[in-house]
Amino acid sequence: MPWPSSDLQISWASEYIDSSYNAPGVQSPVVDKLIAQIIAAQGDKAKLVPLGRALDRVLTWNYYMLPMWYMAQDRLAWWDKFSHPAIRPVYTIGLDTWWYGCQQSRQTTGSQEVVRINGRLSYPPSVTGDPHAMGHYYH
């Protein structure tokens, strides 16, 4: 069984909020305290197991994006084949009204620009093709 280690600090600690490692944007004194206790308990299985489980519960309860494996980067795959209609229906909030674009689905342009704004991935107008829209993927 792998044990929780000091590597957790880079991914979850508040002090790394502005780094590319704290991708979910975690800023929590509870998480910080649990990580500090995990670092202090290295080598002590009796302490590490309950601390690791407690950290897991806190992170899961907050619905953060959980990074998988130990990679230096995040991967995001997407295909721009959906769009909003040019004239939107009167009684819609727009979130459930996406249209499949046959022309868009045939085009692949390689890598697209994706930026992180306030803890979320954002597709700029150069990607969406709509200068007035910003599509967001919340995590």
SEFI-695783 format. One record per residue: residue in three letters; chain; x, y, z of N, C-alpha, C, O, CB in turn. Coordinates in pm, 1 decimal, decimal comma, padded with zeros to 6 digits. Glycine has a CB too. Example, Ala and Ser with C-alpha at 12.3 -4.5 7.8 and 13.67 -1.06 7.14 Angstrom:
BEGIN
code/unit/neast/nnorth/nup/caeast/canorth/caup/ceast/cnorth/cup/oeast/onorth/oup/cbeast/cbnorth/cbup
ALA/A/01319,0/-00569,0/00780,0/01230,0/-00450,0/00780,0/01320,0/-00330,0/00780,0/01423,6/-00331,9/00846,5/01130,8/-00447,3/00904,6
SER/A/01285,0/-00225,0/00708,0/01367,0/-00106,0/00714,0/01290,0/00003,0/00787,0/01340,9/00113,8/00803,9/01408,4/-00059,8/00572,5
// end
This chain:
BEGIN
code/unit/neast/nnorth/nup/caeast/canorth/caup/ceast/cnorth/cup/oeast/onorth/oup/cbeast/cbnorth/cbup
MET/A/00084,9/-00118,9/00000,0/00000,0/00000,0/00000,0/00088,9/00124,5/00000,0/00174,2/00137,8/00087,8/-00096,3/00000,2/00123,2
PRO/A/00071,7/00215,3/-00095,0/00148,8/00340,8/-00092,5/00100,6/00430,4/00021,0/-00018,6/00434,7/00051,6/00137,2/00415,3/-00227,9
TRP/A/00191,9/00500,0/00081,4/00159,5/00587,7/00194,2/00153,5/00732,1/00148,5/00223,9/00770,2/00055,1/00262,6/00572,1/00307,0
PRO/A/00070,6/00813,0/00212,8/00069,2/00956,4/00179,8/00205,0/01017,2/00211,9/00265,7/00984,6/00313,9/-00043,5/01031,0/00257,6
SER/A/00252,0/01104,7/00125,7/00385,6/01162,2/00143,8/00380,7/01314,5/00138,8/00274,6/01374,9/00123,1/00481,8/01109,3/00036,5
SER/A/00497,3/01374,0/00152,6/00507,3/01520,2/00148,8/00476,1/01575,7/00009,9/00456,7/01696,4/-00004,9/00646,9/01564,4/00191,9
ASP/A/00471,0/01489,6/-00092,1/00435,4/01534,5/-00227,6/00293,7/01590,7/-00233,4/00261,3/01667,4/-00324,1/00448,9/01418,9/-00326,8
LEU/A/00210,0/01553,8/-00138,5/00072,4/01605,1/-00133,8/00069,8/01756,6/-00122,2/-00023,4/01821,8/-00169,2/-00003,6/01543,2/-00016,8
GLN/A/00172,0/01811,9/-00059,7/00177,8/01956,4/-00035,8/00172,1/02034,6/-00167,0/00103,2/02136,3/-00175,7/00305,5/01992,6/00041,2
ILE/A/00242,8/01988,4/-00266,9/00249,3/02060,5/-00394,5/00112,5/02064,6/-00462,4/00075,6/02166,5/-00520,9/00352,5/01994,9/-00487,9
SER/A/00037,5/01955,4/-00455,2/-00091,6/01948,4/-00523,9/-00207,0/02011,5/-00448,2/-00303,9/02055,1/-00510,3/-00124,7/01807,2/-00551,6
TRP/A/-00199,3/02017,8/-00313,7/-00316,8/02055,2/-00236,8/-00298,6/02171,4/-00140,1/-00398,4/02228,1/-00095,7/-00362,3/01939,2/-00161,7
ALA/A/-00176,5/02209,5/-00105,7/-00155,7/02312,0/-00002,6/-00186,7/02452,4/-00054,5/-00164,9/02483,3/-00171,6/-00011,7/02306,8/00048,5
SER/A/-00237,9/02536,2/00035,2/-00275,8/02673,8/00000,3/-00158,7/02754,9/-00052,4/-00176,9/02841,2/-00138,3/-00334,7/02743,6/00120,7
GLU/A/-00039,2/02728,4/-00002,5/00076,9/02806,8/-00045,7/00110,2/02786,0/-00193,8/00184,8/02864,5/-00252,2/00197,7/02770,8/00039,1
TYR/A/00055,8/02681,7/-00253,7/00079,2/02654,8/-00395,9/-00040,0/02695,7/-00482,4/-00052,3/02649,5/-00595,9/00109,5/02506,8/-00416,7
ILE/A/-00126,9/02780,7/-00431,2/-00249,5/02818,7/-00501,3/-00221,8/02881,5/-00638,1/-00300,4/02863,3/-00731,2/-00329,3/02915,4/-00416,2
ASP/A/-00112,8/02954,0/-00651,1/-00082,6/03020,3/-00778,2/00008,8/02938,1/-00868,0/00051,4/02986,2/-00973,0/-00019,3/03154,3/-00752,1
SER/A/00039,4/02815,8/-00828,7/00126,7/02732,4/-00911,1/00043,0/02647,4/-01006,3/-00078,9/02637,8/-00992,1/00216,0/02642,4/-00822,5
SER/A/00108,6/02587,5/-01100,9/00037,9/02499,6/-01194,0/00010,3/02363,4/-01131,6/-00063,5/02283,2/-01189,0/00118,4/02482,7/-01322,5
TYR/A/00068,0/02336,2/-01016,1/00046,8/02206,5/-00951,7/-00084,6/02200,0/-00875,2/-00147,6/02094,4/-00870,8/00161,2/02176,2/-00858,0
ASN/A/-00126,9/02310,0/-00815,3/-00253,1/02312,3/-00740,5/-00366,1/02341,3/-00839,6/-00434,3/02443,4/-00830,2/-00249,7/02420,1/-00624,8
ALA/A/-00384,2/02250,0/-00933,9/-00480,2/02269,6/-01042,7/-00622,9/02292,9/-00996,0/-00692,6/02374,3/-01056,4/-00477,6/02151,6/-01132,9
PRO/A/-00670,5/02225,0/-00890,4/-00808,7/02249,1/-00849,2/-00828,7/02379,1/-00773,5/-00942,7/02417,2/-00747,1/-00855,8/02136,2/-00764,9
GLY/A/-00721,1/02448,3/-00737,8/-00734,1/02575,6/-00667,0/-00772,1/02559,8/-00520,6/-00852,8/02637,0/-00468,8/-00835,9/02661,0/-00735,2
VAL/A/-00714,8/02460,6/-00453,7/-00747,9/02432,8/-00313,8/-00682,9/02536,0/-00222,3/-00561,9/02557,9/-00228,8/-00702,8/02290,6/-00274,4
GLN/A/-00762,6/02598,8/-00138,1/-00716,1/02688,9/-00032,5/-00798,0/02655,8/00090,6/-00906,5/02710,4/00110,3/-00730,5/02841,6/-00073,1
SER/A/-00746,2/02566,7/00173,4/-00821,7/02520,5/00289,1/-00728,9/02501,4/00408,0/-00631,2/02427,1/00398,4/-00895,8/02389,7/00257,2
PRO/A/-00757,9/02567,5/00520,6/-00675,5/02546,5/00639,9/-00684,9/02402,4/00690,8/-00589,8/02352,2/00750,8/-00717,6/02643,4/00750,5
VAL/A/-00797,1/02335,8/00667,8/-00811,7/02195,9/00709,4/-00717,2/02107,6/00628,7/-00647,2/02023,3/00684,8/-00958,3/02148,2/00692,2
VAL/A/-00715,4/02127,0/00496,9/-00625,9/02050,0/00410,4/-00480,8/02079,8/00446,6/-00399,3/01987,9/00455,1/-00652,2/02082,1/00261,1
ASP/A/-00447,6/02206,9/00468,0/-00310,6/02244,3/00504,7/-00266,9/02175,4/00633,5/-00154,1/02127,0/00642,6/-00299,3/02396,3/00520,4
LYS/A/-00354,9/02170,6/00732,7/-00323,4/02108,2/00861,7/-00303,4/01957,8/00845,7/-00209,8/01901,4/00902,3/-00435,1/02136,2/00964,0
LEU/A/-00390,1/01893,0/00769,5/-00375,7/01749,1/00746,7/-00244,9/01717,3/00674,6/-00177,4/01620,2/00708,9/-00494,4/01695,8/00665,8
ILE/A/-00209,0/01797,6/00576,1/-00083,8/01775,1/00503,3/00035,4/01793,7/00596,7/00129,9/01714,9/00592,1/-00072,8/01870,9/00382,3
ALA/A/00032,4/01896,1/00680,9/00141,3/01918,6/00777,0/00155,1/01798,8/00871,2/00266,7/01758,1/00903,7/00116,3/02048,3/00858,5
GLN/A/00043,3/01742,6/00914,7/00048,0/01625,6/01002,5/00100,5/01502,5/00928,3/00172,7/01421,3/00986,2/-00091,2/01596,7/01060,1
ILE/A/00064,6/01488,7/00800,6/00115,3/01376,8/00719,9/00266,1/01388,1/00703,6/00337,2/01288,3/00715,1/00046,7/01373,2/00581,2
ILE/A/00315,2/01507,3/00677,2/00459,5/01528,1/00662,5/00530,8/01494,7/00793,4/00636,3/01431,3/00792,1/00489,9/01674,1/00620,2
ALA/A/00473,8/01536,9/00905,7/00535,2/01511,2/01036,6/00531,2/01362,9/01074,2/00613,5/01317,5/01153,6/00464,8/01593,2/01144,2
ALA/A/00437,4/01287,7/01018,6/00420,1/01147,1/01056,5/00486,4/01049,4/00960,2/00460,4/00929,3/00968,6/00273,9/01115,2/01066,0
GLN/A/00570,0/01096,1/00870,0/00634,3/01006,3/00774,3/00705,4/00892,6/00847,9/00780,5/00915,9/00942,6/00734,3/01083,9/00685,4
GLY/A/00680,5/00770,1/00803,1/00741,6/00652,9/00864,5/00656,6/00589,6/00973,4/00690,4/00481,6/01021,9/00873,8/00689,7/00921,0
ASP/A/00548,6/00653,0/01012,9/00461,2/00601,2/01119,1/00328,1/00557,4/01058,3/00235,6/00637,3/01043,7/00438,2/00708,7/01230,1
LYS/A/00320,4/00428,8/01023,3/00201,5/00374,2/00956,6/00074,6/00396,9/01038,8/-00030,8/00426,8/00982,7/00219,9/00224,8/00930,4
ALA/A/00084,0/00383,0/01169,0/-00033,5/00397,7/01255,3/-00093,3/00537,6/01247,1/-00213,9/00554,1/01265,1/00003,0/00366,0/01399,5
LYS/A/-00011,0/00638,2/01220,3/-00061,1/00775,4/01207,1/-00096,7/00808,8/01062,7/-00194,0/00879,6/01036,8/00042,7/00874,8/01258,9
LEU/A/-00016,7/00756,9/00968,1/-00036,8/00792,2/00827,0/-00169,3/00741,5/00770,3/-00234,4/00812,6/00693,7/00076,8/00737,3/00744,4
VAL/A/-00209,5/00622,0/00805,9/-00332,8/00564,9/00749,5/-00455,1/00650,7/00783,4/-00528,4/00688,6/00692,1/-00353,6/00421,6/00801,3
PRO/A/-00480,3/00682,9/00911,8/-00598,2/00766,8/00939,7/-00585,5/00908,6/00884,7/-00685,4/00968,2/00844,4/-00622,2/00773,4/01088,9
LEU/A/-00463,6/00963,4/00882,7/-00445,3/01097,6/00825,9/-00473,0/01096,5/00675,9/-00538,1/01187,2/00624,0/-00302,3/01149,3/00853,2
GLY/A/-00424,1/00994,7/00606,4/-00449,0/00982,3/00462,6/-00596,9/00966,4/00431,7/-00648,0/01024,5/00335,9/-00372,1/00864,4/00406,1
ARG/A/-00665,5/00887,0/00513,6/-00810,1/00868,7/00494,3/-00886,6/00997,9/00521,5/-00982,4/01030,4/00451,3/-00862,5/00757,0/00585,6
ALA/A/-00843,7/01070,6/00623,4/-00909,6/01198,4/00654,9/-00890,6/01297,7/00540,6/-00985,2/01365,8/00501,0/-00853,9/01257,7/00786,9
LEU/A/-00768,0/01306,1/00487,3/-00742,2/01396,3/00374,6/-00826,1/01354,7/00254,0/-00882,7/01439,7/00185,2/-00591,4/01396,9/00337,9
ASP/A/-00833,8/01225,6/00228,7/-00915,0/01175,7/00117,7/-01061,3/01216,4/00134,1/-01125,0/01257,7/00037,2/-00903,6/01022,9/00107,6
ARG/A/-01115,0/01205,3/00255,2/-01254,4/01243,4/00279,9/-01277,0/01392,1/00256,4/-01376,1/01431,9/00195,3/-01294,7/01206,9/00422,4
VAL/A/-01184,5/01473,7/00305,4/-01198,7/01619,3/00289,6/-01193,6/01657,3/00141,9/-01276,1/01735,8/00095,2/-01087,6/01694,3/00368,0
LEU/A/-01097,6/01602,2/00068,6/-01083,9/01635,5/-00073,5/-01203,2/01584,1/-00153,6/-01252,0/01653,5/-00242,8/-00953,5/01576,9/-00129,9
THR/A/-01250,3/01464,5/-00123,2/-01365,1/01408,2/-00194,6/-01492,6/01484,9/-00163,3/-01574,6/01507,3/-00252,3/-01383,0/01260,8/-00159,0
TRP/A/-01510,3/01525,1/-00039,1/-01630,1/01598,1/00001,9/-01641,4/01731,8/-00071,2/-01752,2/01778,4/-00097,6/-01629,0/01621,1/00153,4
ASN/A/-01529,0/01793,5/-00104,0/-01529,6/01923,3/-00170,8/-01537,5/01912,7/-00322,8/-01537,1/02015,2/-00390,9/-01406,5/02000,2/-00132,5
TYR/A/-01544,5/01792,8/-00377,2/-01557,2/01771,3/-00521,9/-01446,0/01837,7/-00602,5/-01471,6/01894,8/-00708,5/-01690,5/01822,9/-00569,5
TYR/A/-01324,8/01830,3/-00553,4/-01212,1/01881,7/-00631,3/-01180,1/01783,9/-00743,4/-01213,5/01665,6/-00736,6/-01087,5/01904,6/-00541,0
MET/A/-01114,4/01836,1/-00847,2/-01062,0/01749,1/-00950,4/-00945,3/01673,3/-00888,1/-00854,5/01735,3/-00832,8/-01018,1/01829,9/-01078,8
LEU/A/-00946,2/01542,4/-00895,8/-00838,2/01463,6/-00838,1/-00738,9/01427,1/-00947,4/-00775,5/01359,8/-01043,7/-00892,9/01336,4/-00768,7
PRO/A/-00613,2/01470,6/-00934,2/-00514,8/01434,6/-01035,9/-00484,9/01285,0/-01029,2/-00482,8/01226,0/-00921,2/-00384,9/01516,6/-01017,8
MET/A/-00462,3/01225,8/-01142,9/-00432,7/01083,0/-01147,0/-00286,0/01064,5/-01181,6/-00229,0/01143,6/-01256,8/-00523,5/01009,5/-01249,4
TRP/A/-00226,9/00963,4/-01128,6/-00087,5/00930,3/-01150,6/00001,8/01044,2/-01103,5/-00043,9/01134,5/-01033,5/-00062,1/00899,8/-01298,3
TYR/A/00126,2/01040,0/-01140,9/00220,2/01145,4/-01103,3/00279,6/01204,2/-01230,2/00390,6/01169,0/-01270,2/00332,2/01090,9/-01009,0
MET/A/00206,2/01292,3/-01291,7/00251,6/01356,6/-01414,1/00280,2/01503,1/-01385,1/00217,0/01563,6/-01298,6/00146,6/01342,0/-01527,3
ALA/A/00373,8/01558,4/-01456,4/00409,6/01698,8/-01437,1/00310,4/01792,1/-01505,1/00317,0/01913,5/-01485,3/00549,6/01725,1/-01490,0
GLN/A/00218,8/01738,2/-01585,0/00123,2/01823,2/-01655,1/-00014,5/01759,6/-01651,8/-00028,1/01639,2/-01629,8/00167,7/01847,9/-01800,3
ASP/A/-00115,5/01840,9/-01673,8/-00251,8/01791,3/-01687,5/-00280,0/01772,3/-01835,3/-00225,2/01844,1/-01919,0/-00355,0/01888,5/-01622,4
ARG/A/-00364,3/01677,2/-01867,6/-00402,3/01656,0/-02007,1/-00549,0/01691,0/-02024,1/-00632,6/01658,1/-01939,9/-00375,1/01509,6/-02051,4
LEU/A/-00578,2/01756,8/-02132,5/-00715,9/01792,9/-02163,3/-00738,8/01765,0/-02311,2/-00666,6/01816,2/-02396,7/-00745,7/01943,1/-02128,2
ALA/A/-00837,8/01684,8/-02340,3/-00872,4/01656,1/-02479,4/-01011,8/01710,4/-02506,2/-01103,2/01691,1/-02425,9/-00865,1/01502,9/-02509,8
TRP/A/-01027,7/01777,4/-02617,6/-01159,5/01828,5/-02653,5/-01168,3/01843,2/-02803,9/-01067,0/01850,7/-02873,5/-01187,9/01963,3/-02583,9
TRP/A/-01289,8/01847,2/-02852,4/-01315,2/01856,4/-02995,3/-01425,5/01958,6/-03013,1/-01536,7/01939,7/-02963,7/-01354,1/01717,0/-03057,6
ASP/A/-01396,0/02064,9/-03082,2/-01490,2/02175,6/-03100,0/-01588,6/02142,7/-03212,3/-01573,1/02188,7/-03325,4/-01414,7/02307,6/-03130,9
LYS/A/-01690,1/02062,3/-03179,2/-01789,3/02027,4/-03280,8/-01929,8/02069,9/-03241,0/-02026,2/02040,1/-03311,5/-01786,7/01878,3/-03306,9
PHE/A/-01941,9/02139,3/-03128,4/-02072,1/02187,1/-03082,8/-02071,2/02338,8/-03076,2/-01966,4/02400,7/-03058,1/-02108,2/02126,9/-02945,1
SER/A/-02188,4/02397,7/-03090,8/-02198,5/02543,3/-03081,0/-02341,8/02579,4/-03041,6/-02430,6/02494,1/-03038,7/-02158,2/02612,4/-03216,1
HIS/A/-02361,5/02705,0/-03012,0/-02496,5/02755,3/-02986,6/-02557,7/02795,1/-03120,9/-02484,3/02832,3/-03212,4/-02494,9/02877,0/-02886,2
PRO/A/-02687,8/02788,2/-03134,6/-02750,9/02832,0/-03259,1/-02734,4/02982,7/-03277,1/-02722,2/03056,3/-03179,2/-02900,5/02794,0/-03260,6
ALA/A/-02734,0/03027,8/-03401,2/-02719,4/03170,8/-03429,9/-02833,3/03250,1/-03365,9/-02810,6/03358,0/-03311,2/-02716,1/03195,5/-03582,4
ILE/A/-02954,0/03197,9/-03372,5/-03069,5/03260,8/-03307,2/-03114,9/03164,6/-03197,7/-03162,9/03054,7/-03225,6/-03187,2/03292,2/-03410,6
ARG/A/-03099,2/03207,5/-03074,4/-03132,2/03120,0/-02962,2/-03282,2/03122,6/-02933,2/-03347,1/03225,8/-02950,3/-03053,3/03161,5/-02837,1
PRO/A/-03337,1/03009,8/-02889,6/-03479,2/03005,9/-02853,3/-03510,2/03107,2/-02743,1/-03425,3/03135,0/-02658,4/-03519,2/02864,2/-02807,7
VAL/A/-03630,8/03161,7/-02744,4/-03670,3/03266,8/-02650,3/-03665,8/03218,3/-02506,4/-03613,8/03288,4/-02419,6/-03809,9/03317,0/-02683,1
TYR/A/-03719,1/03099,8/-02479,3/-03731,9/03052,5/-02341,2/-03623,9/02950,1/-02307,8/-03654,0/02833,9/-02280,3/-03870,6/02991,6/-02318,3
THR/A/-03501,7/02992,5/-02310,1/-03391,5/02903,7/-02273,6/-03284,9/02983,7/-02201,1/-03266,2/03102,7/-02226,6/-03332,0/02834,0/-02398,6
ILE/A/-03216,1/02917,4/-02111,3/-03103,6/02984,7/-02046,0/-02975,5/02963,1/-02125,6/-02872,0/03022,5/-02095,4/-03085,9/02933,6/-01901,5
GLY/A/-02983,0/02878,0/-02227,1/-02870,4/02860,7/-02317,1/-02775,3/02748,8/-02281,8/-02698,2/02704,1/-02366,7/-02795,5/02984,5/-02323,5
LEU/A/-02779,0/02702,4/-02158,1/-02684,4/02599,2/-02118,1/-02718,2/02462,3/-02175,3/-02628,6/02381,5/-02199,7/-02678,6/02591,0/-01968,5
ASP/A/-02845,7/02435,6/-02196,8/-02885,1/02305,0/-02248,6/-02912,3/02307,7/-02399,1/-02963,1/02210,3/-02454,6/-03008,2/02255,8/-02175,4
THR/A/-02879,3/02416,3/-02464,0/-02906,2/02431,0/-02606,5/-02774,7/02436,0/-02683,7/-02722,2/02543,6/-02712,3/-02990,1/02558,1/-02633,7
TRP/A/-02723,2/02319,9/-02716,4/-02601,9/02309,2/-02796,6/-02639,1/02240,2/-02926,8/-02722,5/02149,7/-02928,6/-02488,8/02231,0/-02720,7
TRP/A/-02577,5/02282,9/-03034,1/-02606,9/02227,7/-03165,1/-02481,9/02161,9/-03220,2/-02370,6/02212,6/-03205,9/-02658,8/02336,8/-03261,2
TYR/A/-02503,1/02048,2/-03283,3/-02394,1/01976,7/-03347,1/-02366,5/02041,3/-03481,7/-02456,7/02053,0/-03564,6/-02427,1/01825,9/-03363,2
GLY/A/-02242,9/02083,4/-03504,2/-02206,9/02147,1/-03630,2/-02136,7/02049,6/-03722,8/-02022,8/02010,6/-03697,0/-02118,2/02268,1/-03605,2
CYS/A/-02203,7/02009,3/-03831,0/-02145,2/01912,1/-03924,0/-02013,6/01961,8/-03980,9/-01917,4/01885,6/-03990,9/-02242,3/01881,9/-04037,6
GLN/A/-02008,5/02089,5/-04018,4/-01886,5/02146,2/-04074,8/-01775,6/02148,1/-03969,5/-01661,0/02114,0/-03999,0/-01912,6/02288,7/-04128,5
GLN/A/-01809,5/02187,8/-03847,6/-01710,0/02192,5/-03740,8/-01655,0/02053,8/-03710,1/-01536,2/02039,3/-03681,3/-01770,5/02253,8/-03614,8
SER/A/-01740,3/01951,8/-03715,9/-01696,7/01817,5/-03680,1/-01597,0/01761,5/-03780,6/-01518,9/01672,6/-03746,4/-01816,1/01725,2/-03669,2
ARG/A/-01597,9/01811,3/-03903,0/-01504,7/01764,1/-04005,4/-01368,1/01830,7/-03994,8/-01268,8/01779,9/-04046,9/-01562,6/01788,5/-04143,0
GLN/A/-01364,3/01943,5/-03927,8/-01239,8/02019,5/-03919,8/-01165,9/01986,7/-03791,2/-01224,3/01987,0/-03682,9/-01267,7/02170,3/-03928,1
THR/A/-01039,1/01958,7/-03803,8/-00953,4/01947,2/-03686,4/-00835,5/02039,2/-03710,3/-00771,3/02034,1/-03815,2/-00907,1/01798,3/-03660,6
THR/A/-00808,2/02122,1/-03613,6/-00703,6/02222,8/-03633,1/-00581,0/02196,6/-03547,4/-00497,0/02285,3/-03531,9/-00758,0/02360,5/-03602,6
GLY/A/-00568,8/02078,2/-03491,9/-00453,4/02050,1/-03407,0/-00473,4/02107,5/-03269,0/-00585,8/02116,7/-03219,7/-00326,1/02105,6/-03468,8
SER/A/-00364,1/02146,1/-03207,2/-00376,0/02194,1/-03069,2/-00443,6/02329,8/-03065,8/-00421,7/02413,6/-03153,3/-00238,0/02202,1/-03002,2
GLN/A/-00523,8/02350,2/-02966,6/-00597,4/02474,4/-02949,6/-00551,4/02541,5/-02821,3/-00497,6/02476,8/-02731,5/-00750,2/02449,2/-02947,3
GLU/A/-00572,8/02668,3/-02814,1/-00534,1/02746,3/-02697,3/-00637,6/02728,6/-02586,1/-00756,6/02752,8/-02606,2/-00518,6/02895,6/-02734,1
VAL/A/-00591,0/02686,6/-02470,2/-00677,6/02674,7/-02353,2/-00604,8/02742,3/-02238,3/-00487,3/02714,6/-02214,4/-00712,1/02523,8/-02319,8
VAL/A/-00672,7/02829,8/-02167,8/-00609,7/02902,7/-02058,1/-00686,0/02877,5/-01929,3/-00803,0/02839,2/-01932,0/-00603,5/03053,7/-02088,7
ARG/A/-00619,2/02899,3/-01815,7/-00681,7/02882,9/-01685,1/-00711,9/03021,2/-01628,9/-00621,6/03103,5/-01613,1/-00590,3/02801,4/-01588,0
ILE/A/-00839,2/03046,7/-01598,7/-00881,4/03174,1/-01541,3/-00958,8/03144,1/-01414,2/-01060,8/03075,2/-01418,1/-00967,9/03257,3/-01642,3
ASN/A/-00911,1/03195,3/-01301,5/-00979,0/03177,2/-01172,3/-01013,5/03031,5/-01143,6/-01125,6/03000,9/-01102,9/-01105,6/03260,3/-01168,4
GLY/A/-00918,4/02942,5/-01164,4/-00939,6/02802,9/-01129,8/-01024,0/02724,0/-01226,9/-01066,2/02613,0/-01194,4/-01001,0/02795,3/-00998,6
ARG/A/-01050,1/02776,6/-01344,3/-01126,9/02700,2/-01441,8/-01059,3/02713,1/-01577,6/-00990,9/02811,5/-01605,7/-01274,7/02749,1/-01448,2
LEU/A/-01079,5/02613,5/-01659,9/-01023,9/02617,0/-01794,4/-01117,1/02699,0/-01881,4/-01239,2/02686,0/-01872,5/-01004,4/02473,5/-01852,3
SER/A/-01059,7/02783,1/-01965,1/-01141,0/02873,3/-02044,8/-01099,8/02864,6/-02190,6/-00981,0/02863,7/-02222,7/-01128,7/03017,4/-01993,6
TYR/A/-01198,2/02858,4/-02278,0/-01171,8/02856,1/-02421,4/-01190,5/02997,1/-02474,8/-01302,8/03047,3/-02476,7/-01265,3/02754,8/-02495,5
PRO/A/-01083,9/03061,9/-02518,0/-01094,3/03199,5/-02564,9/-01166,0/03209,3/-02699,2/-01186,3/03108,3/-02766,5/-00956,4/03261,0/-02575,9
PRO/A/-01204,4/03330,7/-02738,2/-01275,0/03350,0/-02865,1/-01201,6/03291,8/-02985,1/-01265,2/03250,8/-03082,2/-01298,3/03496,1/-02887,9
SER/A/-01067,8/03287,5/-02980,0/-00994,1/03231,4/-03093,1/-01025,2/03083,3/-03111,2/-01008,5/03029,6/-03220,7/-00843,6/03251,4/-03073,6
VAL/A/-01069,9/03017,2/-03006,0/-01105,0/02875,7/-03014,1/-01252,2/02858,1/-03046,6/-01287,3/02778,2/-03133,4/-01071,4/02804,6/-02883,4
THR/A/-01338,6/02931,6/-02978,1/-01482,7/02914,6/-02998,2/-01530,3/02974,8/-03129,1/-01632,9/02932,9/-03182,8/-01558,8/02976,7/-02883,5
GLY/A/-01457,0/03073,1/-03181,4/-01498,9/03139,3/-03303,5/-01601,5/03247,9/-03279,7/-01639,3/03319,1/-03372,8/-01553,7/03039,4/-03398,9
ASP/A/-01646,9/03261,7/-03157,2/-01746,7/03362,2/-03122,4/-01679,5/03468,6/-03036,5/-01642,2/03439,9/-02922,8/-01868,3/03298,2/-03047,8
PRO/A/-01662,7/03592,1/-03087,7/-01592,2/03695,2/-03011,8/-01665,3/03738,5/-02885,9/-01606,9/03807,8/-02802,6/-01568,9/03814,3/-03098,5
HIS/A/-01791,1/03700,0/-02869,5/-01869,2/03741,8/-02752,8/-01886,4/03630,6/-02650,1/-01945,2/03653,3/-02544,4/-02004,9/03790,5/-02796,8
ALA/A/-01836,4/03511,2/-02679,2/-01860,9/03398,0/-02589,1/-01731,1/03344,5/-02531,6/-01627,3/03343,9/-02597,7/-01935,1/03286,2/-02662,2
MET/A/-01739,0/03300,7/-02410,2/-01629,5/03227,4/-02347,7/-01690,5/03099,5/-02292,1/-01776,7/03105,8/-02204,4/-01557,2/03312,6/-02234,6
GLY/A/-01647,5/02983,5/-02341,2/-01696,5/02857,2/-02287,0/-01607,0/02815,5/-02172,2/-01485,6/02834,5/-02178,9/-01701,3/02747,0/-02396,0
HIS/A/-01663,0/02759,9/-02068,8/-01584,0/02722,6/-01951,9/-01606,2/02577,1/-01915,3/-01716,0/02523,6/-01930,5/-01618,4/02812,0/-01833,5
TYR/A/-01502,0/02515,0/-01867,7/-01509,6/02380,8/-01812,7/-01474,7/02393,3/-01666,0/-01359,3/02419,4/-01632,1/-01414,1/02280,1/-01887,5
TYR/A/-01571,5/02375,4/-01578,9/-01548,9/02388,1/-01435,0/-01501,3/02255,9/-01380,4/-01547,1/02149,8/-01422,8/-01676,6/02434,1/-01361,8
HIS/A/-01410,0/02262,3/-01286,8/-01364,9/02139,1/-01222,0/-01357,1/02158,5/-01075,5/-01320,9/02066,0/-01002,9/-01231,1/02094,2/-01275,2
// end
